Amino acid sequence: MKLSILLMIANCLASTIAFAAQTPDAEYEAVAEEYIKGYLTAHPLSATSLGFHEYDGKISDYSRLALDAELSRVRRFDDRLKKFDLEKLSARQSIDLRILQAAIKKQLFETQEMASFERNPMVYARAADVNVYIKRNFAPLEDRVRSIVLIEQQVPNIVIAAKTNLNPVLPKPYIELAIQIARGSAAFLRKNLAEAVTDLKDERVRAEFQDSNRKAAAALTDYAAWLEREKLPKASDDFALGQEKYRRFLSETELVDLAPDKILEIGLTKLKEEQDAFAEAAKTIDPSK
């Protein structure tokens, strides 16, 4: 009897020790999964592109309240991940932790240092990219178009958010590109997207699409005109991050500690190698050229 009890205690101790050894990995996995679910909720178009179709028909909320809430969420996870010790995680999870931390740092950097929602009008011009619903046949056309309708119905709200969030003075290159993107997106909706759904059989869905598509295209056209009228005349040429911020961006988000000048040197050397390889290949194909 005593022997059996001792064996039971020994088994319990072994299980406890094994569980304790797994705890850092398991705890990290739980936090990482929680972060990813929150990220997908805040970026549903990305979720759909990754194959999580419970997010179909949804789009990011660009209202000030939602942006501030997402920033607070990301800051909390940045702090939570700091408590994990790389040495106590398995090799796989320690790598995964560094990758996740870098991704979070990038999101924070773009939101805080680059002030993307306040300085970059391109964010809003390309916010409603519904290409995935046309390029991928992951559901019947009618279902995919219903999702497109739900997203297009939010485009006017995105434009309102853009006009509210953007700074009075914006970088000129950003404005010029945003105008091109907004007009190009409007043209895509009116022509290419409309042509892509011509096989629709459900007339009710077709009517809903035509209405939402027209309003979304009009909102993007209005956005381009607003940028050209209100923002372009007082635009600034100040758009560059600067060397110090760029160095921090590389270090925190790409885990690259090389100086920007060194990276440029490596890049130019590699470019020359590739150009020489292409030239050699061209001579092999046609020595006369």
Steps between C-alpha positions, in 0.01 A plus 500: 500500500777743600681415178193576289447832680864593445466414135189716473679789669799453271273504194327814625833669561620401154182640344534821701862541397412434135211749518726759661754448223228562242348799676714777341427369149133444573466842661670668206281313251187618681613864495607478135168347400311771686702769324447345156125470550487867596714593201274312259194665652657843446618407147227280353608542137835349593315222681298417190817498290649249746197274463307586818161544339313573820629854434351525150305816432678698770744789478720689743349780705696821439312716748718676756348296781578170326855604407573603858355174632717295265810697598428436868450130429831472317684688777358258758623199305838662450528522879365149558754343265790666682455269798593191299860383533643371172720261694197334661313444174563219256718588200196516273298721732793731575531568128125543472504747790765716333303502175177596677673772702648644181157498333349682798786751504436565132131565564590736785767675295267558206224628727708714736826600331377512143150619601358315201136576580574870539767554232438244226181545294589186301388290799139597434521501119588129494306390809216325316695265276248227410720322246514183709126451455545490123839331464412205722204273447466405868119532505212530253508828308179622661648456848821676406309790347290531816828543689616759248176692549549509877854633455407756235227635726775605742710692247319833557570460874868436427516825302334686787756351738783605269381859492473496879829328581745651253720790605444846351834481314609175333809387303458588134615161361246324724218723376590456134515122531178488703318694230620252238406201716154636584420579137641167386296317762183682394565407136562139602167484683305655215653291222704196600304396806168551325620282212623231740152443644305488175415132559288585802164322483333649809344827386457627854870456571579663166290805589663528844844475340427764240384741770791441739752498216377832366511663844845359583644621169344842554647521851850419373465753220391760755799410718742557211337832419514605867870417522570694182293798609568520874833328562718531193526884497647507854702177477843461656814343355580353842433129464826318580543309827858612547799279563450453875136394472583277205778335702253436782243368253750246367615397844159469665287367215745310278756400768774650281770691687706604198533870423282623211813592299629144539168355387507726195854387423400133523194563286694678225762222498229237466327703229825512301541123537147440372547741210820320399321163521219629277755636251676162485169321451410742220832429321432127524157545346614744231879574475434778249337719764 
